[in-house]
Amino acid sequence: MTSFFSLEQLQALVLVVDRGSFSAAADMLGISQPAVSQQVRELERRLGTRLLERVGRKVAPTPAGGALLGHARSILELARQASDAVRAHDDGIQGSVRLGTGATACLHLLPPVLRHVRAHYPAVQVLVTTGNTEDFVRRVEQNTLDFALVTLPVSSRALSVVPVLEDPYVLIGPPGAPRLPKAVAPRALSALPLILFEPGANTRTLVDAWLLAGGVKLRPTMELGSIEAIKEMVAEGLGYSIIPRMALPTGSAARFQVRALQPPLARELGLIMRQDKPVTRAMGVVAEAIVQGRRP
């Protein structure tokens, strides 16, 4: 007896809605856009109704698609739990873990952590997605991610939060610019061209609050969505920036003037997950490695 619809069709539907387009869903699945479109069309054919429609530049569910979406998420999660339950009877720990994090943590924190996981648990697959805290809170609530490493605070009664580490902010400036004092107060920045992270992210919110508390409200000369891009602009002498210390690996003193902030400013990173989510053995080892900050 053939199934009424397949898990692949349900996953295609969920990803198209979550990512807002067929092409973005195809990138997540590692298949072509026509293949994703075919999965959704076949699902619509079997159900006898349209499930998606274009709203502006994005794809959104029809009323029928919205009604199916919650069931689709539940079915996919139950299938994943069933697969993990079977794998748990093997001698080793196996399974996939869906993790979301910011680009800075992905570049500068996760590589040695994931190397540790791979070395000790080679059958555990960690699927990493980069993005911002607001998006990850929603996706963890919807159970399309198992957990996420985000900048706190996070407000959601559905989520549990495990603090991971405190990451201080620093001021960086061009190496050839006039020497900065050892610690920099907000008022000292009022005459400098600042390049800051784009508004809306927790990273930018914390910096704006620090400046405002010091009596400074200014308009940055640039607002970018990438800490790595900001670093390149500063290195080229286009301005100064306040960034997480984590983003400066060993050897950065040759590229930037790096100064502490006065008063100090830091962000707290935490691991968030649904309070009602069953924790698989694979999830447990990945979460432990992140919280312990394992290094090889």
Disulfide bonds with the S-S distance in Angstrom:
none
